[in-house]
C-alpha cells in the first residue's frame, strides 16, 4: 500500500473506531462486536507501524497509553474554575433561592439539577475540534497538565463530532468530572491488596492518583469515566442561551453527559429531585455526595455574577452526611498477611448510617500524624454506603493524653522487628516470617497450585491447624501426622491419607516452585523460575552477591534487596534448614533443550484452557526454550487465549500481537 492510500485508510479507520468508542462508552449502544472492533484497531495499529509519520496525536491508538519522563507541568486555566458554596438542608437551599430571586426581581427562573459526583474536576481544551490540553482544577486559576492520562479515558473524545471543521468552535474549554465507578474501585483495591500495596481510601483518591501517574498505560487500566457538566471558554461559535442547551450541544459534540440531569421549571422540582436522589444514592454505581443546582439561563448567570470564590448562580446541596462524632478508646495495630501494619481506632460505639460503629481504619502512620489523633480524642467519622468507616478529623483533643501516638518498634503480635522498607512510601512491616497473623495467608500461598501444589490443604484446613496449634511455621506441615488430621473437622481416614500423600509429593517439586512458595516480597512465579534456572540450587541463591543478582535480566535492585533481606533473617535460615531436613528439594533441573524451537519467544496466557492448566502450558513453553511473561507489551511474541480471555487479549489486539487459540498453541508445541 502506498503512502497516499495508507493515509486515507488511517483517517477512515480512526474515524470509524472513535465512532464506535462513542457508541460504546458514551451512548452504551454498541453496534459491532468486540471482535470486529478489535480487528479495526489491529488494522490501524499495523498501518501506523508501517507509516509512523502518519500517526496523529488524536489517533485512537494513543488511548493505550505510554510513559513520560517528567512530572506534570503547571498550566493556567483560560477561565477561572470556581468552587461551589454548600447547603446542608432544604431550608438553606430555599434561602439560596431567595437570594437568587432578590437579584433577579420579577424574572422567571428555571434551574438545572445535576448529581454531585465525588471525583476530580478537570478542564478540557479543544482547538478547532481537536483535544489539545487536559488540566486538573488545582487552585482554580492554575492546574496540572495531565493530557497524556486524560487521552486514555474513552468517554472523552479526542476529536469533536461534526460534519466539517467549520462546525467546531475555534477554542472550546469544557469542564468535566472524572471519576471511578464503585465496582472498578473495589476491583482495583482487591488487586492492590494481593500485591501487598497500600489501598486507596476512596474512589476520588484513586482517580486523583491515576491522573497523576507518569505511566499512562497504568491510567488506561484504571477504567476512569467522565461527565461533562459546564464550559469555561467558547470562541468561534454562538454561545447557547441556556445551560440546558449547552448540555444538549455537548452531547452532539460527542461528550458524555449525565442522563440523570434534570431541567427544573420550578424550585419545587429542584427540592423533589434532591429528595429523590438522596433516597436512591446507594443504588448509583458511582460515589455521589449531593446535587448541584444551577440557574439555567446564561444571561441570568451573568447578571448574578460571582464572589471571589463561588458563582452566585450555582450551589451544592450536600446530602445529610453519613457522619458521627465519638471518642477514641484506643489505637491498636492490625497486622496484614504481608506484614504491613495498619493502625485501627477502637471507638466508643456510635450509630452512623444505620450501623453501630466501634472501629475505624486509620490507614497508615502518616495518616495518624496528619490527623494528630491520639487515645481519648473526640473524632468525626464518616461512613458512605458499605464503605469502611473513615476518620475525617479530630474535633476535640483529649486533655488526659498529651503524648502523640508512636509507631511501634516491635510487632504487637509476635514481638518481631518492624521496618520501613526501602521500597515502601508509608508502610511499616513486621519482618518475622513466623508472625502468626501473617502465617495463615503464607500457608495458603505455599500450598497453592502454582506454588507447592498441595491439594487438600486449603484455607479451612489451615485455619483449623493453626487454631489447634499443629502448625506454627511453613515447615511444620511436613511434620504432620495422621492423628493430627483426624482431629480436624470432616477428616476421615481416606481424606487424611490423601493430604499426607500430597504433602509428601510436594517435596519433589523444583526449586523454582519452592522459591515462589516462600512468598518473598517482589518475587513472583517468573522471577523464581529465572533465579532457579540461573543458580540451580537454593544455597547458590542464598550465597549470591548483590551484583550477581542485579545483573540478571528482569531481577534488578528491588528484587535483589528483597532476596538478600529475606534470606539474611535468622527465622528464614531456621526455616530453610528444617525444610532441608525433611527432604524438600532445593535443586532445579537445568533445562537442557533438545528442542529449542521457541527460544527467545515471549508468551502470555489468558482465559481458561481446556486440555491443560496455564501452569502446565507454561512448563511446555519453557521446556522448548520459550519465556512466560505476565503482561502484554510490544515485545510479546504470542498471546495464547483460552475461554473467556481477559484484558490481556484486548491489549494484544491493540498492539497487534499474534494471538493463538488453544488448538493453534497445541499444534505449535507438538
Secondary structure, DSSP 8 states (H G I E B T S, - for coil): --HHHHHHHHHHHHHHHHHHHIIIIISS---S-HHHHHHHHHHHHHHHHHTGGG--TT-GGGGG--B-SS---EEE-SS------EE-SHHHHHHHHHHHHHHSTT----EEEEEEE-SEEEEEEEETTEEEEEEE-TTSSEEEB-HHHHTT-TTS-SB---SSGGGS-SEEEEEEEEEE-HHHHHHHHHHHHHTT----SSHHHHHHHHHT-SBHHHHHHT-EEEEEEEEEEEESS---SBHHHHHHHHHHHT----TT-EEESSHHHHHHHHHHHHHHGGGSSS-EEEEEEEESBHHHHHHH-B-SSSBTTEEEEE---SEEEEEEEEEEEEE-TTSBEEEEEEEEEEEETTEEEEEEE--SHHHHHHHT--TT-EEEEE--TTS--EEEEEEE--SS--S-----SB-TTT--BEE--TT-SS--EE--TT-HHHHHHHHHHHHSTTTT--TT--HHHHHHHHHTTS-SSGGGGGG--HHHHHTSTT--HHHHHHHHHHHHHHTTS-HHHHHHHTT-TT--HHHHHHHHHHH-BHHHHHH--HHHHHTSTTTHHHHHHHHHHHHHSHHHHHHHHHHHHTT---B------S--TTTT-EEEEESB-SSS-HHHHHHHHHHTT-EE-SS--TT--EEEE-BT--HHHHHHHHHT-EEE-HHHHHHHH-
